[in-house]
Amino acid sequence: MSDIKVQYKEKTYTCDSNRTLLFTMNEQGAMIPHSCQQGLCQSCLTQVVKGKVSETSQVGLSDKQKEQGYFLPCVCKPQEDLILEPARKLSPT
């Protein structure tokens, strides 16, 4: 598949749909925090502000987190260009 562009912290990374965002972006110097790399610990929690991520990259997240665009890049294989931001504290209900 053609290269997918992912913008994160004012830098653009080239990713592909066969590898996870966490692996590919960290390989290029993004330094996304992580631990288990299996979608369990949620230490890599990130927010998508433009584009769409797979539902599988949101498994285990609360409905509020999903609504606000949070996902787990350790299990996300991108299908389109994305703009991401580091996770922020969720706003009160």
HTML snippet that shows the backbone in 3Dmol.js (N, CA, C, O; Angstrom):
<script src="https://3Dmol.org/build/3Dmol-min.js"></script>
<div id="view" style="width:600px;height:400px;position:relative"></div>
<script>
const pdb = `
ATOM      1  N   MET A   1       0.849  -1.189   0.000  1.00  0.00           N
ATOM      2  CA  MET A   1       0.000   0.000   0.000  1.00  0.00           C
ATOM      3  C   MET A   1       0.888   1.243   0.000  1.00  0.00           C
ATOM      4  O   MET A   1       2.027   1.210   0.464  1.00  0.00           O
ATOM      5  N   SER A   2       0.352   2.319  -0.520  1.00  0.00           N
ATOM      6  CA  SER A   2       1.118   3.565  -0.577  1.00  0.00           C
ATOM      7  C   SER A   2       1.375   4.108   0.826  1.00  0.00           C
ATOM      8  O   SER A   2       0.685   3.754   1.782  1.00  0.00           O
ATOM      9  N   ASP A   3       2.366   4.963   0.927  1.00  0.00           N
ATOM     10  CA  ASP A   3       2.735   5.529   2.215  1.00  0.00           C
ATOM     11  C   ASP A   3       1.601   6.360   2.798  1.00  0.00           C
ATOM     12  O   ASP A   3       0.912   7.092   2.088  1.00  0.00           O
ATOM     13  N   ILE A   4       1.428   6.230   4.093  1.00  0.00           N
ATOM     14  CA  ILE A   4       0.428   6.979   4.832  1.00  0.00           C
ATOM     15  C   ILE A   4       1.176   8.020   5.650  1.00  0.00           C
ATOM     16  O   ILE A   4       2.163   7.701   6.313  1.00  0.00           O
ATOM     17  N   LYS A   5       0.712   9.257   5.607  1.00  0.00           N
ATOM     18  CA  LYS A   5       1.347  10.346   6.350  1.00  0.00           C
ATOM     19  C   LYS A   5       0.620  10.535   7.678  1.00  0.00           C
ATOM     20  O   LYS A   5      -0.606  10.630   7.728  1.00  0.00           O
ATOM     21  N   VAL A   6       1.399  10.586   8.742  1.00  0.00           N
ATOM     22  CA  VAL A   6       0.846  10.769  10.079  1.00  0.00           C
ATOM     23  C   VAL A   6       1.560  11.947  10.720  1.00  0.00           C
ATOM     24  O   VAL A   6       2.780  11.936  10.880  1.00  0.00           O
ATOM     25  N   GLN A   7       0.787  12.962  11.085  1.00  0.00           N
ATOM     26  CA  GLN A   7       1.343  14.142  11.733  1.00  0.00           C
ATOM     27  C   GLN A   7       1.162  13.995  13.240  1.00  0.00           C
ATOM     28  O   GLN A   7       0.069  13.685  13.715  1.00  0.00           O
ATOM     29  N   TYR A   8       2.251  14.224  13.993  1.00  0.00           N
ATOM     30  CA  TYR A   8       2.237  14.088  15.449  1.00  0.00           C
ATOM     31  C   TYR A   8       3.271  15.044  16.018  1.00  0.00           C
ATOM     32  O   TYR A   8       4.439  14.996  15.631  1.00  0.00           O
ATOM     33  N   LYS A   9       2.858  15.903  16.924  1.00  0.00           N
ATOM     34  CA  LYS A   9       3.763  16.882  17.544  1.00  0.00           C
ATOM     35  C   LYS A   9       4.540  17.674  16.500  1.00  0.00           C
ATOM     36  O   LYS A   9       5.761  17.804  16.588  1.00  0.00           O
ATOM     37  N   GLU A  10       3.825  18.197  15.518  1.00  0.00           N
ATOM     38  CA  GLU A  10       4.381  19.077  14.493  1.00  0.00           C
ATOM     39  C   GLU A  10       5.402  18.406  13.565  1.00  0.00           C
ATOM     40  O   GLU A  10       6.128  19.094  12.848  1.00  0.00           O
ATOM     41  N   LYS A  11       5.461  17.082  13.574  1.00  0.00           N
ATOM     42  CA  LYS A  11       6.322  16.352  12.652  1.00  0.00           C
ATOM     43  C   LYS A  11       5.458  15.388  11.855  1.00  0.00           C
ATOM     44  O   LYS A  11       4.387  14.981  12.306  1.00  0.00           O
ATOM     45  N   THR A  12       5.931  15.027  10.670  1.00  0.00           N
ATOM     46  CA  THR A  12       5.198  14.091   9.826  1.00  0.00           C
ATOM     47  C   THR A  12       6.004  12.803   9.690  1.00  0.00           C
ATOM     48  O   THR A  12       7.207  12.822   9.428  1.00  0.00           O
ATOM     49  N   TYR A  13       5.310  11.694   9.875  1.00  0.00           N
ATOM     50  CA  TYR A  13       5.916  10.367   9.811  1.00  0.00           C
ATOM     51  C   TYR A  13       5.297   9.599   8.656  1.00  0.00           C
ATOM     52  O   TYR A  13       4.114   9.757   8.355  1.00  0.00           O
ATOM     53  N   THR A  14       6.097   8.772   8.017  1.00  0.00           N
ATOM     54  CA  THR A  14       5.622   7.930   6.930  1.00  0.00           C
ATOM     55  C   THR A  14       5.369   6.540   7.490  1.00  0.00           C
ATOM     56  O   THR A  14       6.268   5.900   8.033  1.00  0.00           O
ATOM     57  N   CYS A  15       4.130   6.085   7.349  1.00  0.00           N
ATOM     58  CA  CYS A  15       3.735   4.786   7.886  1.00  0.00           C
ATOM     59  C   CYS A  15       3.108   3.961   6.777  1.00  0.00           C
ATOM     60  O   CYS A  15       2.829   4.469   5.691  1.00  0.00           O
ATOM     61  N   ASP A  16       2.887   2.679   7.059  1.00  0.00           N
ATOM     62  CA  ASP A  16       2.158   1.861   6.102  1.00  0.00           C
ATOM     63  C   ASP A  16       1.148   1.002   6.850  1.00  0.00           C
ATOM     64  O   ASP A  16       1.217   0.862   8.071  1.00  0.00           O
ATOM     65  N   SER A  17       0.220   0.438   6.111  1.00  0.00           N
ATOM     66  CA  SER A  17      -0.903  -0.266   6.723  1.00  0.00           C
ATOM     67  C   SER A  17      -0.539  -1.666   7.227  1.00  0.00           C
ATOM     68  O   SER A  17      -1.400  -2.354   7.774  1.00  0.00           O
ATOM     69  N   ASN A  18       0.691  -2.097   7.062  1.00  0.00           N
ATOM     70  CA  ASN A  18       1.097  -3.426   7.506  1.00  0.00           C
ATOM     71  C   ASN A  18       1.805  -3.436   8.850  1.00  0.00           C
ATOM     72  O   ASN A  18       2.098  -4.502   9.393  1.00  0.00           O
ATOM     73  N   ARG A  19       2.084  -2.240   9.395  1.00  0.00           N
ATOM     74  CA  ARG A  19       2.804  -2.135  10.667  1.00  0.00           C
ATOM     75  C   ARG A  19       2.048  -1.205  11.602  1.00  0.00           C
ATOM     76  O   ARG A  19       1.321  -0.318  11.154  1.00  0.00           O
ATOM     77  N   THR A  20       2.222  -1.410  12.894  1.00  0.00           N
ATOM     78  CA  THR A  20       1.513  -0.564  13.848  1.00  0.00           C
ATOM     79  C   THR A  20       2.102   0.844  13.867  1.00  0.00           C
ATOM     80  O   THR A  20       3.284   1.055  13.595  1.00  0.00           O
ATOM     81  N   LEU A  21       1.237   1.795  14.199  1.00  0.00           N
ATOM     82  CA  LEU A  21       1.681   3.186  14.310  1.00  0.00           C
ATOM     83  C   LEU A  21       2.770   3.333  15.362  1.00  0.00           C
ATOM     84  O   LEU A  21       3.768   4.015  15.129  1.00  0.00           O
ATOM     85  N   LEU A  22       2.591   2.707  16.507  1.00  0.00           N
ATOM     86  CA  LEU A  22       3.573   2.839  17.582  1.00  0.00           C
ATOM     87  C   LEU A  22       4.958   2.417  17.114  1.00  0.00           C
ATOM     88  O   LEU A  22       5.924   3.158  17.291  1.00  0.00           O
ATOM     89  N   PHE A  23       5.061   1.245  16.525  1.00  0.00           N
ATOM     90  CA  PHE A  23       6.357   0.740  16.082  1.00  0.00           C
ATOM     91  C   PHE A  23       6.970   1.648  15.022  1.00  0.00           C
ATOM     92  O   PHE A  23       8.130   2.048  15.131  1.00  0.00           O
ATOM     93  N   THR A  24       6.193   1.967  14.007  1.00  0.00           N
ATOM     94  CA  THR A  24       6.712   2.747  12.885  1.00  0.00           C
ATOM     95  C   THR A  24       7.104   4.161  13.307  1.00  0.00           C
ATOM     96  O   THR A  24       8.166   4.656  12.930  1.00  0.00           O
ATOM     97  N   MET A  25       6.241   4.808  14.092  1.00  0.00           N
ATOM     98  CA  MET A  25       6.534   6.187  14.487  1.00  0.00           C
ATOM     99  C   MET A  25       7.712   6.259  15.462  1.00  0.00           C
ATOM    100  O   MET A  25       8.563   7.140  15.338  1.00  0.00           O
ATOM    101  N   ASN A  26       7.767   5.342  16.429  1.00  0.00           N
ATOM    102  CA  ASN A  26       8.900   5.351  17.357  1.00  0.00           C
ATOM    103  C   ASN A  26      10.204   5.031  16.640  1.00  0.00           C
ATOM    104  O   ASN A  26      11.260   5.550  17.002  1.00  0.00           O
ATOM    105  N   GLU A  27      10.132   4.187  15.636  1.00  0.00           N
ATOM    106  CA  GLU A  27      11.305   3.873  14.830  1.00  0.00           C
ATOM    107  C   GLU A  27      11.848   5.134  14.138  1.00  0.00           C
ATOM    108  O   GLU A  27      13.045   5.240  13.872  1.00  0.00           O
ATOM    109  N   GLN A  28      10.952   6.082  13.854  1.00  0.00           N
ATOM    110  CA  GLN A  28      11.328   7.337  13.200  1.00  0.00           C
ATOM    111  C   GLN A  28      11.553   8.466  14.201  1.00  0.00           C
ATOM    112  O   GLN A  28      11.735   9.615  13.799  1.00  0.00           O
ATOM    113  N   GLY A  29      11.545   8.157  15.508  1.00  0.00           N
ATOM    114  CA  GLY A  29      11.891   9.147  16.528  1.00  0.00           C
ATOM    115  C   GLY A  29      10.737   9.820  17.236  1.00  0.00           C
ATOM    116  O   GLY A  29      10.960  10.816  17.924  1.00  0.00           O
ATOM    117  N   ALA A  30       9.516   9.333  17.107  1.00  0.00           N
ATOM    118  CA  ALA A  30       8.358   9.996  17.717  1.00  0.00           C
ATOM    119  C   ALA A  30       8.360   9.914  19.239  1.00  0.00           C
ATOM    120  O   ALA A  30       7.865  10.829  19.897  1.00  0.00           O
ATOM    121  N   MET A  31       8.896   8.861  19.808  1.00  0.00           N
ATOM    122  CA  MET A  31       8.976   8.682  21.259  1.00  0.00           C
ATOM    123  C   MET A  31       7.602   8.661  21.938  1.00  0.00           C
ATOM    124  O   MET A  31       7.401   9.349  22.938  1.00  0.00           O
ATOM    125  N   ILE A  32       6.676   7.895  21.415  1.00  0.00           N
ATOM    126  CA  ILE A  32       5.377   7.703  22.064  1.00  0.00           C
ATOM    127  C   ILE A  32       5.604   6.759  23.244  1.00  0.00           C
ATOM    128  O   ILE A  32       6.156   5.673  23.064  1.00  0.00           O
ATOM    129  N   PRO A  33       5.183   7.158  24.453  1.00  0.00           N
ATOM    130  CA  PRO A  33       5.360   6.277  25.611  1.00  0.00           C
ATOM    131  C   PRO A  33       4.624   4.955  25.379  1.00  0.00           C
ATOM    132  O   PRO A  33       3.572   4.923  24.740  1.00  0.00           O
ATOM    133  N   HIS A  34       5.184   3.876  25.901  1.00  0.00           N
ATOM    134  CA  HIS A  34       4.530   2.574  25.750  1.00  0.00           C
ATOM    135  C   HIS A  34       5.090   1.589  26.766  1.00  0.00           C
ATOM    136  O   HIS A  34       6.103   1.845  27.416  1.00  0.00           O
ATOM    137  N   SER A  35       4.405   0.458  26.884  1.00  0.00           N
ATOM    138  CA  SER A  35       4.871  -0.592  27.774  1.00  0.00           C
ATOM    139  C   SER A  35       4.582  -1.955  27.159  1.00  0.00           C
ATOM    140  O   SER A  35       5.489  -2.584  26.613  1.00  0.00           O
ATOM    141  N   CYS A  36       3.337  -2.427  27.234  1.00  0.00           N
ATOM    142  CA  CYS A  36       3.028  -3.804  26.826  1.00  0.00           C
ATOM    143  C   CYS A  36       3.004  -4.020  25.317  1.00  0.00           C
ATOM    144  O   CYS A  36       3.278  -5.129  24.858  1.00  0.00           O
ATOM    145  N   GLN A  37       2.688  -3.009  24.547  1.00  0.00           N
ATOM    146  CA  GLN A  37       2.579  -3.076  23.085  1.00  0.00           C
ATOM    147  C   GLN A  37       1.523  -4.072  22.600  1.00  0.00           C
ATOM    148  O   GLN A  37       1.615  -4.597  21.490  1.00  0.00           O
ATOM    149  N   GLN A  38       0.516  -4.325  23.451  1.00  0.00           N
ATOM    150  CA  GLN A  38      -0.549  -5.255  23.096  1.00  0.00           C
ATOM    151  C   GLN A  38      -1.941  -4.666  23.312  1.00  0.00           C
ATOM    152  O   GLN A  38      -2.935  -5.376  23.163  1.00  0.00           O
ATOM    153  N   GLY A  39      -2.030  -3.386  23.661  1.00  0.00           N
ATOM    154  CA  GLY A  39      -3.316  -2.754  23.869  1.00  0.00           C
ATOM    155  C   GLY A  39      -3.910  -2.969  25.245  1.00  0.00           C
ATOM    156  O   GLY A  39      -5.096  -2.710  25.447  1.00  0.00           O
ATOM    157  N   LEU A  40      -3.118  -3.434  26.194  1.00  0.00           N
ATOM    158  CA  LEU A  40      -3.645  -3.715  27.528  1.00  0.00           C
ATOM    159  C   LEU A  40      -3.351  -2.604  28.534  1.00  0.00           C
ATOM    160  O   LEU A  40      -4.237  -2.220  29.297  1.00  0.00           O
ATOM    161  N   CYS A  41      -2.138  -2.088  28.550  1.00  0.00           N
ATOM    162  CA  CYS A  41      -1.733  -1.134  29.595  1.00  0.00           C
ATOM    163  C   CYS A  41      -2.203   0.292  29.333  1.00  0.00           C
ATOM    164  O   CYS A  41      -2.307   1.088  30.266  1.00  0.00           O
ATOM    165  N   GLN A  42      -2.484   0.620  28.100  1.00  0.00           N
ATOM    166  CA  GLN A  42      -2.953   1.941  27.666  1.00  0.00           C
ATOM    167  C   GLN A  42      -1.934   3.063  27.879  1.00  0.00           C
ATOM    168  O   GLN A  42      -2.306   4.236  27.844  1.00  0.00           O
ATOM    169  N   SER A  43      -0.663   2.733  28.099  1.00  0.00           N
ATOM    170  CA  SER A  43       0.329   3.796  28.300  1.00  0.00           C
ATOM    171  C   SER A  43       0.643   4.550  27.013  1.00  0.00           C
ATOM    172  O   SER A  43       1.222   5.635  27.065  1.00  0.00           O
ATOM    173  N   CYS A  44       0.274   3.997  25.858  1.00  0.00           N
ATOM    174  CA  CYS A  44       0.518   4.687  24.580  1.00  0.00           C
ATOM    175  C   CYS A  44      -0.712   5.463  24.103  1.00  0.00           C
ATOM    176  O   CYS A  44      -0.731   5.951  22.973  1.00  0.00           O
ATOM    177  N   LEU A  45      -1.724   5.580  24.939  1.00  0.00           N
ATOM    178  CA  LEU A  45      -2.969   6.251  24.571  1.00  0.00           C
ATOM    179  C   LEU A  45      -2.697   7.568  23.840  1.00  0.00           C
ATOM    180  O   LEU A  45      -1.941   8.411  24.324  1.00  0.00           O
ATOM    181  N   THR A  46      -3.312   7.733  22.689  1.00  0.00           N
ATOM    182  CA  THR A  46      -3.102   8.878  21.806  1.00  0.00           C
ATOM    183  C   THR A  46      -4.463   9.322  21.286  1.00  0.00           C
ATOM    184  O   THR A  46      -5.422   8.552  21.328  1.00  0.00           O
ATOM    185  N   GLN A  47      -4.554  10.545  20.802  1.00  0.00           N
ATOM    186  CA  GLN A  47      -5.820  11.077  20.294  1.00  0.00           C
ATOM    187  C   GLN A  47      -5.698  11.397  18.811  1.00  0.00           C
ATOM    188  O   GLN A  47      -4.741  12.040  18.381  1.00  0.00           O
ATOM    189  N   VAL A  48      -6.674  10.945  18.038  1.00  0.00           N
ATOM    190  CA  VAL A  48      -6.730  11.280  16.621  1.00  0.00           C
ATOM    191  C   VAL A  48      -7.600  12.524  16.474  1.00  0.00           C
ATOM    192  O   VAL A  48      -8.724  12.560  16.976  1.00  0.00           O
ATOM    193  N   VAL A  49      -7.087  13.543  15.789  1.00  0.00           N
ATOM    194  CA  VAL A  49      -7.855  14.766  15.593  1.00  0.00           C
ATOM    195  C   VAL A  49      -8.327  14.916  14.152  1.00  0.00           C
ATOM    196  O   VAL A  49      -9.222  15.711  13.865  1.00  0.00           O
ATOM    197  N   LYS A  50      -7.724  14.150  13.249  1.00  0.00           N
ATOM    198  CA  LYS A  50      -8.186  14.135  11.862  1.00  0.00           C
ATOM    199  C   LYS A  50      -7.873  12.769  11.276  1.00  0.00           C
ATOM    200  O   LYS A  50      -6.763  12.255  11.409  1.00  0.00           O
ATOM    201  N   GLY A  51      -8.871  12.196  10.626  1.00  0.00           N
ATOM    202  CA  GLY A  51      -8.735  10.863  10.075  1.00  0.00           C
ATOM    203  C   GLY A  51      -9.511   9.871  10.921  1.00  0.00           C
ATOM    204  O   GLY A  51     -10.175  10.240  11.890  1.00  0.00           O
ATOM    205  N   LYS A  52      -9.417   8.617  10.539  1.00  0.00           N
ATOM    206  CA  LYS A  52     -10.169   7.575  11.238  1.00  0.00           C
ATOM    207  C   LYS A  52      -9.249   6.410  11.563  1.00  0.00           C
ATOM    208  O   LYS A  52      -8.446   5.983  10.732  1.00  0.00           O
ATOM    209  N   VAL A  53      -9.377   5.898  12.792  1.00  0.00           N
ATOM    210  CA  VAL A  53      -8.617   4.722  13.213  1.00  0.00           C
ATOM    211  C   VAL A  53      -9.585   3.550  13.354  1.00  0.00           C
ATOM    212  O   VAL A  53     -10.795   3.746  13.468  1.00  0.00           O
ATOM    213  N   SER A  54      -9.056   2.355  13.344  1.00  0.00           N
ATOM    214  CA  SER A  54      -9.891   1.158  13.423  1.00  0.00           C
ATOM    215  C   SER A  54     -10.524   0.996  14.802  1.00  0.00           C
ATOM    216  O   SER A  54      -9.981   1.448  15.810  1.00  0.00           O
ATOM    217  N   GLU A  55     -11.678   0.344  14.823  1.00  0.00           N
ATOM    218  CA  GLU A  55     -12.350   0.057  16.089  1.00  0.00           C
ATOM    219  C   GLU A  55     -11.490  -0.849  16.966  1.00  0.00           C
ATOM    220  O   GLU A  55     -11.541  -0.755  18.192  1.00  0.00           O
ATOM    221  N   THR A  56     -10.703  -1.724  16.348  1.00  0.00           N
ATOM    222  CA  THR A  56      -9.853  -2.620  17.134  1.00  0.00           C
ATOM    223  C   THR A  56      -8.797  -1.856  17.925  1.00  0.00           C
ATOM    224  O   THR A  56      -8.304  -2.361  18.934  1.00  0.00           O
ATOM    225  N   SER A  57      -8.442  -0.658  17.493  1.00  0.00           N
ATOM    226  CA  SER A  57      -7.453   0.134  18.230  1.00  0.00           C
ATOM    227  C   SER A  57      -8.095   0.898  19.390  1.00  0.00           C
ATOM    228  O   SER A  57      -7.420   1.645  20.099  1.00  0.00           O
ATOM    229  N   GLN A  58      -9.421   0.704  19.579  1.00  0.00           N
ATOM    230  CA  GLN A  58     -10.125   1.351  20.688  1.00  0.00           C
ATOM    231  C   GLN A  58     -10.733   0.338  21.658  1.00  0.00           C
ATOM    232  O   GLN A  58     -11.465   0.716  22.573  1.00  0.00           O
ATOM    233  N   VAL A  59     -10.434  -0.942  21.462  1.00  0.00           N
ATOM    234  CA  VAL A  59     -10.951  -1.979  22.350  1.00  0.00           C
ATOM    235  C   VAL A  59     -10.421  -1.738  23.762  1.00  0.00           C
ATOM    236  O   VAL A  59      -9.227  -1.510  23.954  1.00  0.00           O
ATOM    237  N   GLY A  60     -11.313  -1.791  24.743  1.00  0.00           N
ATOM    238  CA  GLY A  60     -10.934  -1.598  26.139  1.00  0.00           C
ATOM    239  C   GLY A  60     -11.014  -0.163  26.607  1.00  0.00           C
ATOM    240  O   GLY A  60     -10.823   0.101  27.794  1.00  0.00           O
ATOM    241  N   LEU A  61     -11.289   0.775  25.714  1.00  0.00           N
ATOM    242  CA  LEU A  61     -11.414   2.177  26.104  1.00  0.00           C
ATOM    243  C   LEU A  61     -12.856   2.484  26.482  1.00  0.00           C
ATOM    244  O   LEU A  61     -13.781   1.810  26.028  1.00  0.00           O
ATOM    245  N   SER A  62     -13.043   3.493  27.306  1.00  0.00           N
ATOM    246  CA  SER A  62     -14.390   3.897  27.698  1.00  0.00           C
ATOM    247  C   SER A  62     -15.098   4.557  26.515  1.00  0.00           C
ATOM    248  O   SER A  62     -14.455   4.995  25.562  1.00  0.00           O
ATOM    249  N   ASP A  63     -16.419   4.622  26.587  1.00  0.00           N
ATOM    250  CA  ASP A  63     -17.183   5.287  25.537  1.00  0.00           C
ATOM    251  C   ASP A  63     -16.745   6.740  25.402  1.00  0.00           C
ATOM    252  O   ASP A  63     -16.651   7.259  24.290  1.00  0.00           O
ATOM    253  N   LYS A  64     -16.479   7.396  26.522  1.00  0.00           N
ATOM    254  CA  LYS A  64     -16.044   8.802  26.493  1.00  0.00           C
ATOM    255  C   LYS A  64     -14.698   8.928  25.775  1.00  0.00           C
ATOM    256  O   LYS A  64     -14.506   9.845  24.975  1.00  0.00           O
ATOM    257  N   GLN A  65     -13.779   8.025  26.052  1.00  0.00           N
ATOM    258  CA  GLN A  65     -12.478   8.047  25.369  1.00  0.00           C
ATOM    259  C   GLN A  65     -12.664   7.861  23.863  1.00  0.00           C
ATOM    260  O   GLN A  65     -12.039   8.564  23.069  1.00  0.00           O
ATOM    261  N   LYS A  66     -13.506   6.933  23.477  1.00  0.00           N
ATOM    262  CA  LYS A  66     -13.762   6.682  22.057  1.00  0.00           C
ATOM    263  C   LYS A  66     -14.375   7.909  21.395  1.00  0.00           C
ATOM    264  O   LYS A  66     -13.975   8.283  20.292  1.00  0.00           O
ATOM    265  N   GLU A  67     -15.344   8.538  22.060  1.00  0.00           N
ATOM    266  CA  GLU A  67     -15.999   9.738  21.526  1.00  0.00           C
ATOM    267  C   GLU A  67     -14.998  10.868  21.300  1.00  0.00           C
ATOM    268  O   GLU A  67     -15.146  11.652  20.363  1.00  0.00           O
ATOM    269  N   GLN A  68     -13.986  10.952  22.154  1.00  0.00           N
ATOM    270  CA  GLN A  68     -12.998  12.025  22.061  1.00  0.00           C
ATOM    271  C   GLN A  68     -11.827  11.662  21.150  1.00  0.00           C
ATOM    272  O   GLN A  68     -10.862  12.419  21.048  1.00  0.00           O
ATOM    273  N   GLY A  69     -11.910  10.502  20.484  1.00  0.00           N
ATOM    274  CA  GLY A  69     -10.908  10.131  19.496  1.00  0.00           C
ATOM    275  C   GLY A  69      -9.678   9.425  20.025  1.00  0.00           C
ATOM    276  O   GLY A  69      -8.673   9.321  19.322  1.00  0.00           O
ATOM    277  N   TYR A  70      -9.742   8.938  21.254  1.00  0.00           N
ATOM    278  CA  TYR A  70      -8.592   8.238  21.809  1.00  0.00           C
ATOM    279  C   TYR A  70      -8.489   6.838  21.211  1.00  0.00           C
ATOM    280  O   TYR A  70      -9.495   6.211  20.880  1.00  0.00           O
ATOM    281  N   PHE A  71      -7.255   6.364  21.081  1.00  0.00           N
ATOM    282  CA  PHE A  71      -7.010   5.027  20.553  1.00  0.00           C
ATOM    283  C   PHE A  71      -5.628   4.567  21.005  1.00  0.00           C
ATOM    284  O   PHE A  71      -4.878   5.330  21.614  1.00  0.00           O
ATOM    285  N   LEU A  72      -5.298   3.312  20.702  1.00  0.00           N
ATOM    286  CA  LEU A  72      -4.030   2.720  21.112  1.00  0.00           C
ATOM    287  C   LEU A  72      -3.160   2.459  19.879  1.00  0.00           C
ATOM    288  O   LEU A  72      -3.416   1.508  19.141  1.00  0.00           O
ATOM    289  N   PRO A  73      -2.147   3.278  19.648  1.00  0.00           N
ATOM    290  CA  PRO A  73      -1.313   3.119  18.460  1.00  0.00           C
ATOM    291  C   PRO A  73      -0.510   1.818  18.434  1.00  0.00           C
ATOM    292  O   PRO A  73       0.005   1.437  17.384  1.00  0.00           O
ATOM    293  N   CYS A  74      -0.398   1.137  19.566  1.00  0.00           N
ATOM    294  CA  CYS A  74       0.350  -0.120  19.592  1.00  0.00           C
ATOM    295  C   CYS A  74      -0.366  -1.236  18.847  1.00  0.00           C
ATOM    296  O   CYS A  74       0.256  -2.226  18.463  1.00  0.00           O
ATOM    297  N   VAL A  75      -1.673  -1.081  18.641  1.00  0.00           N
ATOM    298  CA  VAL A  75      -2.444  -2.097  17.913  1.00  0.00           C
ATOM    299  C   VAL A  75      -3.134  -1.513  16.682  1.00  0.00           C
ATOM    300  O   VAL A  75      -3.984  -2.163  16.075  1.00  0.00           O
ATOM    301  N   CYS A  76      -2.767  -0.293  16.319  1.00  0.00           N
ATOM    302  CA  CYS A  76      -3.402   0.390  15.191  1.00  0.00           C
ATOM    303  C   CYS A  76      -2.528   0.324  13.946  1.00  0.00           C
ATOM    304  O   CYS A  76      -1.385   0.780  13.942  1.00  0.00           O
ATOM    305  N   LYS A  77      -3.086  -0.249  12.901  1.00  0.00           N
ATOM    306  CA  LYS A  77      -2.431  -0.238  11.593  1.00  0.00           C
ATOM    307  C   LYS A  77      -3.210   0.757  10.742  1.00  0.00           C
ATOM    308  O   LYS A  77      -4.356   0.489  10.381  1.00  0.00           O
ATOM    309  N   PRO A  78      -2.610   1.901  10.413  1.00  0.00           N
ATOM    310  CA  PRO A  78      -3.339   2.987   9.760  1.00  0.00           C
ATOM    311  C   PRO A  78      -3.799   2.638   8.351  1.00  0.00           C
ATOM    312  O   PRO A  78      -3.127   1.909   7.621  1.00  0.00           O
ATOM    313  N   GLN A  79      -4.950   3.173   7.988  1.00  0.00           N
ATOM    314  CA  GLN A  79      -5.502   2.960   6.659  1.00  0.00           C
ATOM    315  C   GLN A  79      -5.582   4.253   5.854  1.00  0.00           C
ATOM    316  O   GLN A  79      -5.839   4.226   4.650  1.00  0.00           O
ATOM    317  N   GLU A  80      -5.362   5.379   6.518  1.00  0.00           N
ATOM    318  CA  GLU A  80      -5.433   6.685   5.854  1.00  0.00           C
ATOM    319  C   GLU A  80      -4.546   7.670   6.590  1.00  0.00           C
ATOM    320  O   GLU A  80      -4.079   7.385   7.693  1.00  0.00           O
ATOM    321  N   ASP A  81      -4.309   8.834   5.984  1.00  0.00           N
ATOM    322  CA  ASP A  81      -3.531   9.888   6.625  1.00  0.00           C
ATOM    323  C   ASP A  81      -4.215  10.314   7.919  1.00  0.00           C
ATOM    324  O   ASP A  81      -5.442  10.354   8.003  1.00  0.00           O
ATOM    325  N   LEU A  82      -3.403  10.632   8.927  1.00  0.00           N
ATOM    326  CA  LEU A  82      -3.925  10.978  10.248  1.00  0.00           C
ATOM    327  C   LEU A  82      -3.198  12.189  10.822  1.00  0.00           C
ATOM    328  O   LEU A  82      -2.043  12.459  10.493  1.00  0.00           O
ATOM    329  N   ILE A  83      -3.902  12.907  11.685  1.00  0.00           N
ATOM    330  CA  ILE A  83      -3.278  13.925  12.529  1.00  0.00           C
ATOM    331  C   ILE A  83      -3.550  13.489  13.959  1.00  0.00           C
ATOM    332  O   ILE A  83      -4.701  13.290  14.348  1.00  0.00           O
ATOM    333  N   LEU A  84      -2.484  13.340  14.743  1.00  0.00           N
ATOM    334  CA  LEU A  84      -2.579  12.827  16.110  1.00  0.00           C
ATOM    335  C   LEU A  84      -2.038  13.829  17.106  1.00  0.00           C
ATOM    336  O   LEU A  84      -1.251  14.712  16.765  1.00  0.00           O
ATOM    337  N   GLU A  85      -2.481  13.675  18.356  1.00  0.00           N
ATOM    338  CA  GLU A  85      -1.965  14.460  19.463  1.00  0.00           C
ATOM    339  C   GLU A  85      -1.730  13.528  20.638  1.00  0.00           C
ATOM    340  O   GLU A  85      -2.386  12.492  20.748  1.00  0.00           O
ATOM    341  N   PRO A  86      -0.802  13.882  21.519  1.00  0.00           N
ATOM    342  CA  PRO A  86      -0.647  13.083  22.736  1.00  0.00           C
ATOM    343  C   PRO A  86      -1.955  13.103  23.529  1.00  0.00           C
ATOM    344  O   PRO A  86      -2.735  14.048  23.416  1.00  0.00           O
ATOM    345  N   ALA A  87      -2.190  12.083  24.315  1.00  0.00           N
ATOM    346  CA  ALA A  87      -3.402  12.022  25.137  1.00  0.00           C
ATOM    347  C   ALA A  87      -3.400  13.158  26.148  1.00  0.00           C
ATOM    348  O   ALA A  87      -2.362  13.532  26.695  1.00  0.00           O
ATOM    349  N   ARG A  88      -4.583  13.690  26.376  1.00  0.00           N
ATOM    350  CA  ARG A  88      -4.777  14.717  27.412  1.00  0.00           C
ATOM    351  C   ARG A  88      -5.749  14.170  28.422  1.00  0.00           C
ATOM    352  O   ARG A  88      -6.390  13.146  28.186  1.00  0.00           O
ATOM    353  N   LYS A  89      -5.863  14.840  29.539  1.00  0.00           N
ATOM    354  CA  LYS A  89      -6.852  14.421  30.535  1.00  0.00           C
ATOM    355  C   LYS A  89      -8.234  14.586  29.920  1.00  0.00           C
ATOM    356  O   LYS A  89      -8.497  15.557  29.210  1.00  0.00           O
ATOM    357  N   LEU A  90      -9.109  13.636  30.196  1.00  0.00           N
ATOM    358  CA  LEU A  90     -10.479  13.716  29.702  1.00  0.00           C
ATOM    359  C   LEU A  90     -11.220  14.835  30.411  1.00  0.00           C
ATOM    360  O   LEU A  90     -11.029  15.064  31.605  1.00  0.00           O
ATOM    361  N   SER A  91     -12.061  15.524  29.669  1.00  0.00           N
ATOM    362  CA  SER A  91     -12.851  16.589  30.277  1.00  0.00           C
ATOM    363  C   SER A  91     -13.921  15.973  31.169  1.00  0.00           C
ATOM    364  O   SER A  91     -14.384  14.864  30.903  1.00  0.00           O
ATOM    365  N   PRO A  92     -14.319  16.684  32.230  1.00  0.00           N
ATOM    366  CA  PRO A  92     -15.346  16.155  33.124  1.00  0.00           C
ATOM    367  C   PRO A  92     -16.667  15.954  32.376  1.00  0.00           C
ATOM    368  O   PRO A  92     -16.949  16.618  31.379  1.00  0.00           O
ATOM    369  N   THR A  93     -17.449  15.033  32.882  1.00  0.00           N
ATOM    370  CA  THR A  93     -18.737  14.721  32.234  1.00  0.00           C
ATOM    371  C   THR A  93     -19.711  15.864  32.328  1.00  0.00           C
ATOM    372  O   THR A  93     -20.834  15.760  31.834  1.00  0.00           O
TER     373      THR A  93
END
`;
const viewer = $3Dmol.createViewer("view");
viewer.addModel(pdb, "pdb");
viewer.setStyle({}, {cartoon: {color: "spectrum"}});
viewer.zoomTo();
viewer.render();
</script>
